[in-house]
Amino acid sequence: EVQLQASGGGLVQAGESLRLSCAVSGITSDDYIISWFRQGPAKERSGVSSIRRRDGVTYYSDSVKGRFTASSDNAENTVYLQMDNLKPEDTGVYSCAVREQHTTDQQMKVMWGATFVYDYWGQGTLVTVSS
């Protein structure tokens, strides 16, 4: 059974940093993508970043581009999201999800932020950014 464990959330002030981790267990393929989604207060869940394990290709939402960096430790099956220069609008519950299928460059570019393409989800970790 595939399981994802997200951690690293907390309360920080605007301008500070946090690093989230998503540990994946039970996955047998090395050809998958892991994405981070967040859901802020009274907001829809939206994609934040995505990384493809086999080659490290990443995508980011426009709102976090240049501030957030996704990386992966393939030996540990763990994906990280380094979040710098945090803003109050980054507040929300951050969840990681895995798509355990081969994903082409075109597919990833078009659909990484769509929740329905993912096979498994982890529980969320709360990030609160105060102004």
PyMOL CGO cylinders between C-alpha atoms (Angstrom):
from pymol import cmd
from pymol.cgo import CYLINDER

trace = [
    CYLINDER, 0.00, 0.00, 0.00, 1.38, 3.39, -1.00, 0.3, 1, 1, 1, 1, 1, 1,
    CYLINDER, 1.38, 3.39, -1.00, 1.50, 5.90, 1.81, 0.3, 1, 1, 1, 1, 1, 1,
    CYLINDER, 1.50, 5.90, 1.81, 2.65, 9.51, 1.93, 0.3, 1, 1, 1, 1, 1, 1,
    CYLINDER, 2.65, 9.51, 1.93, 3.67, 11.30, 5.10, 0.3, 1, 1, 1, 1, 1, 1,
    CYLINDER, 3.67, 11.30, 5.10, 3.90, 15.07, 4.97, 0.3, 1, 1, 1, 1, 1, 1,
    CYLINDER, 3.90, 15.07, 4.97, 5.64, 17.05, 7.68, 0.3, 1, 1, 1, 1, 1, 1,
    CYLINDER, 5.64, 17.05, 7.68, 7.40, 20.32, 8.38, 0.3, 1, 1, 1, 1, 1, 1,
    CYLINDER, 7.40, 20.32, 8.38, 4.58, 22.80, 8.70, 0.3, 1, 1, 1, 1, 1, 1,
    CYLINDER, 4.58, 22.80, 8.70, 4.49, 25.45, 11.38, 0.3, 1, 1, 1, 1, 1, 1,
    CYLINDER, 4.49, 25.45, 11.38, 3.92, 29.07, 12.30, 0.3, 1, 1, 1, 1, 1, 1,
    CYLINDER, 3.92, 29.07, 12.30, 6.35, 31.60, 10.88, 0.3, 1, 1, 1, 1, 1, 1,
    CYLINDER, 6.35, 31.60, 10.88, 6.48, 35.30, 10.19, 0.3, 1, 1, 1, 1, 1, 1,
    CYLINDER, 6.48, 35.30, 10.19, 6.38, 36.81, 6.74, 0.3, 1, 1, 1, 1, 1, 1,
    CYLINDER, 6.38, 36.81, 6.74, 9.77, 36.63, 5.07, 0.3, 1, 1, 1, 1, 1, 1,
    CYLINDER, 9.77, 36.63, 5.07, 10.86, 33.51, 6.91, 0.3, 1, 1, 1, 1, 1, 1,
    CYLINDER, 10.86, 33.51, 6.91, 11.38, 30.00, 5.54, 0.3, 1, 1, 1, 1, 1, 1,
    CYLINDER, 11.38, 30.00, 5.54, 10.09, 26.49, 6.06, 0.3, 1, 1, 1, 1, 1, 1,
    CYLINDER, 10.09, 26.49, 6.06, 10.95, 23.15, 4.52, 0.3, 1, 1, 1, 1, 1, 1,
    CYLINDER, 10.95, 23.15, 4.52, 8.23, 20.59, 4.02, 0.3, 1, 1, 1, 1, 1, 1,
    CYLINDER, 8.23, 20.59, 4.02, 8.94, 16.89, 3.57, 0.3, 1, 1, 1, 1, 1, 1,
    CYLINDER, 8.94, 16.89, 3.57, 6.86, 14.19, 1.92, 0.3, 1, 1, 1, 1, 1, 1,
    CYLINDER, 6.86, 14.19, 1.92, 8.04, 10.65, 2.59, 0.3, 1, 1, 1, 1, 1, 1,
    CYLINDER, 8.04, 10.65, 2.59, 6.67, 8.00, 0.26, 0.3, 1, 1, 1, 1, 1, 1,
    CYLINDER, 6.67, 8.00, 0.26, 6.50, 4.33, 1.20, 0.3, 1, 1, 1, 1, 1, 1,
    CYLINDER, 6.50, 4.33, 1.20, 5.15, 1.23, -0.50, 0.3, 1, 1, 1, 1, 1, 1,
    CYLINDER, 5.15, 1.23, -0.50, 5.75, 2.52, -4.01, 0.3, 1, 1, 1, 1, 1, 1,
    CYLINDER, 5.75, 2.52, -4.01, 7.31, 0.04, -6.42, 0.3, 1, 1, 1, 1, 1, 1,
    CYLINDER, 7.31, 0.04, -6.42, 7.89, 2.23, -9.43, 0.3, 1, 1, 1, 1, 1, 1,
    CYLINDER, 7.89, 2.23, -9.43, 10.60, 4.84, -9.84, 0.3, 1, 1, 1, 1, 1, 1,
    CYLINDER, 10.60, 4.84, -9.84, 8.64, 6.61, -12.56, 0.3, 1, 1, 1, 1, 1, 1,
    CYLINDER, 8.64, 6.61, -12.56, 6.23, 8.86, -10.71, 0.3, 1, 1, 1, 1, 1, 1,
    CYLINDER, 6.23, 8.86, -10.71, 5.57, 12.47, -9.95, 0.3, 1, 1, 1, 1, 1, 1,
    CYLINDER, 5.57, 12.47, -9.95, 4.91, 14.01, -6.55, 0.3, 1, 1, 1, 1, 1, 1,
    CYLINDER, 4.91, 14.01, -6.55, 3.12, 17.29, -6.21, 0.3, 1, 1, 1, 1, 1, 1,
    CYLINDER, 3.12, 17.29, -6.21, 2.30, 19.67, -3.41, 0.3, 1, 1, 1, 1, 1, 1,
    CYLINDER, 2.30, 19.67, -3.41, -1.13, 21.21, -3.10, 0.3, 1, 1, 1, 1, 1, 1,
    CYLINDER, -1.13, 21.21, -3.10, -2.36, 23.74, -0.62, 0.3, 1, 1, 1, 1, 1, 1,
    CYLINDER, -2.36, 23.74, -0.62, -5.74, 24.80, 0.60, 0.3, 1, 1, 1, 1, 1, 1,
    CYLINDER, -5.74, 24.80, 0.60, -6.00, 28.17, 2.27, 0.3, 1, 1, 1, 1, 1, 1,
    CYLINDER, -6.00, 28.17, 2.27, -8.88, 29.42, 4.39, 0.3, 1, 1, 1, 1, 1, 1,
    CYLINDER, -8.88, 29.42, 4.39, -12.06, 29.49, 2.30, 0.3, 1, 1, 1, 1, 1, 1,
    CYLINDER, -12.06, 29.49, 2.30, -10.07, 28.61, -0.83, 0.3, 1, 1, 1, 1, 1, 1,
    CYLINDER, -10.07, 28.61, -0.83, -9.99, 25.75, -3.29, 0.3, 1, 1, 1, 1, 1, 1,
    CYLINDER, -9.99, 25.75, -3.29, -7.13, 23.30, -3.17, 0.3, 1, 1, 1, 1, 1, 1,
    CYLINDER, -7.13, 23.30, -3.17, -4.53, 24.36, -5.72, 0.3, 1, 1, 1, 1, 1, 1,
    CYLINDER, -4.53, 24.36, -5.72, -1.25, 23.03, -7.04, 0.3, 1, 1, 1, 1, 1, 1,
    CYLINDER, -1.25, 23.03, -7.04, 1.94, 24.55, -5.67, 0.3, 1, 1, 1, 1, 1, 1,
    CYLINDER, 1.94, 24.55, -5.67, 4.72, 22.46, -7.20, 0.3, 1, 1, 1, 1, 1, 1,
    CYLINDER, 4.72, 22.46, -7.20, 5.48, 19.16, -8.86, 0.3, 1, 1, 1, 1, 1, 1,
    CYLINDER, 5.48, 19.16, -8.86, 8.59, 17.09, -9.35, 0.3, 1, 1, 1, 1, 1, 1,
    CYLINDER, 8.59, 17.09, -9.35, 9.18, 14.04, -11.53, 0.3, 1, 1, 1, 1, 1, 1,
    CYLINDER, 9.18, 14.04, -11.53, 11.34, 11.51, -9.73, 0.3, 1, 1, 1, 1, 1, 1,
    CYLINDER, 11.34, 11.51, -9.73, 13.16, 10.01, -12.71, 0.3, 1, 1, 1, 1, 1, 1,
    CYLINDER, 13.16, 10.01, -12.71, 14.68, 13.25, -13.96, 0.3, 1, 1, 1, 1, 1, 1,
    CYLINDER, 14.68, 13.25, -13.96, 13.90, 15.98, -11.46, 0.3, 1, 1, 1, 1, 1, 1,
    CYLINDER, 13.90, 15.98, -11.46, 11.74, 18.06, -13.80, 0.3, 1, 1, 1, 1, 1, 1,
    CYLINDER, 11.74, 18.06, -13.80, 9.79, 20.59, -11.75, 0.3, 1, 1, 1, 1, 1, 1,
    CYLINDER, 9.79, 20.59, -11.75, 6.82, 22.87, -12.16, 0.3, 1, 1, 1, 1, 1, 1,
    CYLINDER, 6.82, 22.87, -12.16, 5.58, 25.67, -9.93, 0.3, 1, 1, 1, 1, 1, 1,
    CYLINDER, 5.58, 25.67, -9.93, 2.52, 27.82, -9.67, 0.3, 1, 1, 1, 1, 1, 1,
    CYLINDER, 2.52, 27.82, -9.67, 3.08, 31.44, -10.63, 0.3, 1, 1, 1, 1, 1, 1,
    CYLINDER, 3.08, 31.44, -10.63, 2.42, 32.57, -7.06, 0.3, 1, 1, 1, 1, 1, 1,
    CYLINDER, 2.42, 32.57, -7.06, 5.41, 30.66, -5.66, 0.3, 1, 1, 1, 1, 1, 1,
    CYLINDER, 5.41, 30.66, -5.66, 7.83, 30.67, -8.58, 0.3, 1, 1, 1, 1, 1, 1,
    CYLINDER, 7.83, 30.67, -8.58, 11.18, 32.03, -7.48, 0.3, 1, 1, 1, 1, 1, 1,
    CYLINDER, 11.18, 32.03, -7.48, 10.41, 31.50, -3.78, 0.3, 1, 1, 1, 1, 1, 1,
    CYLINDER, 10.41, 31.50, -3.78, 9.72, 27.77, -3.51, 0.3, 1, 1, 1, 1, 1, 1,
    CYLINDER, 9.72, 27.77, -3.51, 12.04, 24.96, -4.60, 0.3, 1, 1, 1, 1, 1, 1,
    CYLINDER, 12.04, 24.96, -4.60, 11.10, 21.30, -4.91, 0.3, 1, 1, 1, 1, 1, 1,
    CYLINDER, 11.10, 21.30, -4.91, 13.75, 18.60, -4.63, 0.3, 1, 1, 1, 1, 1, 1,
    CYLINDER, 13.75, 18.60, -4.63, 13.89, 14.88, -4.11, 0.3, 1, 1, 1, 1, 1, 1,
    CYLINDER, 13.89, 14.88, -4.11, 16.06, 12.40, -2.30, 0.3, 1, 1, 1, 1, 1, 1,
    CYLINDER, 16.06, 12.40, -2.30, 15.51, 9.33, -4.42, 0.3, 1, 1, 1, 1, 1, 1,
    CYLINDER, 15.51, 9.33, -4.42, 17.38, 7.05, -2.08, 0.3, 1, 1, 1, 1, 1, 1,
    CYLINDER, 17.38, 7.05, -2.08, 14.99, 7.98, 0.72, 0.3, 1, 1, 1, 1, 1, 1,
    CYLINDER, 14.99, 7.98, 0.72, 11.88, 8.32, -1.48, 0.3, 1, 1, 1, 1, 1, 1,
    CYLINDER, 11.88, 8.32, -1.48, 11.36, 11.74, 0.03, 0.3, 1, 1, 1, 1, 1, 1,
    CYLINDER, 11.36, 11.74, 0.03, 10.42, 14.98, -1.67, 0.3, 1, 1, 1, 1, 1, 1,
    CYLINDER, 10.42, 14.98, -1.67, 11.11, 18.36, -0.15, 0.3, 1, 1, 1, 1, 1, 1,
    CYLINDER, 11.11, 18.36, -0.15, 9.57, 21.76, -0.66, 0.3, 1, 1, 1, 1, 1, 1,
    CYLINDER, 9.57, 21.76, -0.66, 11.82, 24.59, 0.43, 0.3, 1, 1, 1, 1, 1, 1,
    CYLINDER, 11.82, 24.59, 0.43, 9.67, 27.65, 0.97, 0.3, 1, 1, 1, 1, 1, 1,
    CYLINDER, 9.67, 27.65, 0.97, 11.50, 30.96, 1.25, 0.3, 1, 1, 1, 1, 1, 1,
    CYLINDER, 11.50, 30.96, 1.25, 10.27, 34.52, 1.67, 0.3, 1, 1, 1, 1, 1, 1,
    CYLINDER, 10.27, 34.52, 1.67, 6.92, 33.25, 2.88, 0.3, 1, 1, 1, 1, 1, 1,
    CYLINDER, 6.92, 33.25, 2.88, 3.92, 35.52, 2.62, 0.3, 1, 1, 1, 1, 1, 1,
    CYLINDER, 3.92, 35.52, 2.62, 0.63, 35.52, 4.55, 0.3, 1, 1, 1, 1, 1, 1,
    CYLINDER, 0.63, 35.52, 4.55, -1.15, 34.32, 1.42, 0.3, 1, 1, 1, 1, 1, 1,
    CYLINDER, -1.15, 34.32, 1.42, 0.94, 31.14, 1.55, 0.3, 1, 1, 1, 1, 1, 1,
    CYLINDER, 0.94, 31.14, 1.55, -1.01, 30.12, 4.64, 0.3, 1, 1, 1, 1, 1, 1,
    CYLINDER, -1.01, 30.12, 4.64, -2.85, 26.84, 4.27, 0.3, 1, 1, 1, 1, 1, 1,
    CYLINDER, -2.85, 26.84, 4.27, -2.82, 23.10, 4.63, 0.3, 1, 1, 1, 1, 1, 1,
    CYLINDER, -2.82, 23.10, 4.63, -0.16, 21.61, 2.38, 0.3, 1, 1, 1, 1, 1, 1,
    CYLINDER, -0.16, 21.61, 2.38, -0.69, 18.07, 1.09, 0.3, 1, 1, 1, 1, 1, 1,
    CYLINDER, -0.69, 18.07, 1.09, 1.45, 15.88, -1.11, 0.3, 1, 1, 1, 1, 1, 1,
    CYLINDER, 1.45, 15.88, -1.11, 0.15, 13.51, -3.74, 0.3, 1, 1, 1, 1, 1, 1,
    CYLINDER, 0.15, 13.51, -3.74, 1.72, 10.92, -6.01, 0.3, 1, 1, 1, 1, 1, 1,
    CYLINDER, 1.72, 10.92, -6.01, 0.87, 9.93, -9.56, 0.3, 1, 1, 1, 1, 1, 1,
    CYLINDER, 0.87, 9.93, -9.56, 2.27, 6.42, -9.93, 0.3, 1, 1, 1, 1, 1, 1,
    CYLINDER, 2.27, 6.42, -9.93, 2.21, 6.34, -13.73, 0.3, 1, 1, 1, 1, 1, 1,
    CYLINDER, 2.21, 6.34, -13.73, 4.56, 7.24, -16.53, 0.3, 1, 1, 1, 1, 1, 1,
    CYLINDER, 4.56, 7.24, -16.53, 4.01, 10.92, -17.30, 0.3, 1, 1, 1, 1, 1, 1,
    CYLINDER, 4.01, 10.92, -17.30, 5.35, 12.52, -20.45, 0.3, 1, 1, 1, 1, 1, 1,
    CYLINDER, 5.35, 12.52, -20.45, 6.69, 16.06, -20.58, 0.3, 1, 1, 1, 1, 1, 1,
    CYLINDER, 6.69, 16.06, -20.58, 3.54, 17.29, -22.27, 0.3, 1, 1, 1, 1, 1, 1,
    CYLINDER, 3.54, 17.29, -22.27, 1.26, 15.53, -19.82, 0.3, 1, 1, 1, 1, 1, 1,
    CYLINDER, 1.26, 15.53, -19.82, 3.14, 16.90, -16.86, 0.3, 1, 1, 1, 1, 1, 1,
    CYLINDER, 3.14, 16.90, -16.86, 3.12, 20.43, -18.22, 0.3, 1, 1, 1, 1, 1, 1,
    CYLINDER, 3.12, 20.43, -18.22, -0.63, 20.36, -18.78, 0.3, 1, 1, 1, 1, 1, 1,
    CYLINDER, -0.63, 20.36, -18.78, -1.96, 18.44, -15.82, 0.3, 1, 1, 1, 1, 1, 1,
    CYLINDER, -1.96, 18.44, -15.82, 0.42, 18.57, -12.87, 0.3, 1, 1, 1, 1, 1, 1,
    CYLINDER, 0.42, 18.57, -12.87, -1.93, 20.86, -10.97, 0.3, 1, 1, 1, 1, 1, 1,
    CYLINDER, -1.93, 20.86, -10.97, -5.07, 18.77, -11.50, 0.3, 1, 1, 1, 1, 1, 1,
    CYLINDER, -5.07, 18.77, -11.50, -6.04, 16.83, -8.39, 0.3, 1, 1, 1, 1, 1, 1,
    CYLINDER, -6.04, 16.83, -8.39, -7.80, 14.03, -10.30, 0.3, 1, 1, 1, 1, 1, 1,
    CYLINDER, -7.80, 14.03, -10.30, -4.60, 12.72, -11.92, 0.3, 1, 1, 1, 1, 1, 1,
    CYLINDER, -4.60, 12.72, -11.92, -3.10, 11.61, -8.63, 0.3, 1, 1, 1, 1, 1, 1,
    CYLINDER, -3.10, 11.61, -8.63, -3.40, 8.13, -7.22, 0.3, 1, 1, 1, 1, 1, 1,
    CYLINDER, -3.40, 8.13, -7.22, -2.54, 8.63, -3.56, 0.3, 1, 1, 1, 1, 1, 1,
    CYLINDER, -2.54, 8.63, -3.56, -2.64, 11.50, -1.13, 0.3, 1, 1, 1, 1, 1, 1,
    CYLINDER, -2.64, 11.50, -1.13, -0.97, 12.14, 2.18, 0.3, 1, 1, 1, 1, 1, 1,
    CYLINDER, -0.97, 12.14, 2.18, -2.43, 13.98, 5.12, 0.3, 1, 1, 1, 1, 1, 1,
    CYLINDER, -2.43, 13.98, 5.12, -1.81, 17.70, 5.22, 0.3, 1, 1, 1, 1, 1, 1,
    CYLINDER, -1.81, 17.70, 5.22, 0.58, 19.79, 7.22, 0.3, 1, 1, 1, 1, 1, 1,
    CYLINDER, 0.58, 19.79, 7.22, -0.45, 23.27, 8.30, 0.3, 1, 1, 1, 1, 1, 1,
    CYLINDER, -0.45, 23.27, 8.30, 1.60, 26.30, 7.34, 0.3, 1, 1, 1, 1, 1, 1,
    CYLINDER, 1.60, 26.30, 7.34, 0.66, 29.59, 8.94, 0.3, 1, 1, 1, 1, 1, 1,
    CYLINDER, 0.66, 29.59, 8.94, 2.41, 32.80, 7.93, 0.3, 1, 1, 1, 1, 1, 1,
    CYLINDER, 2.41, 32.80, 7.93, 1.78, 35.84, 10.06, 0.3, 1, 1, 1, 1, 1, 1,
    CYLINDER, 1.78, 35.84, 10.06, 2.24, 39.39, 8.80, 0.3, 1, 1, 1, 1, 1, 1,
]
cmd.load_cgo(trace, "trace")
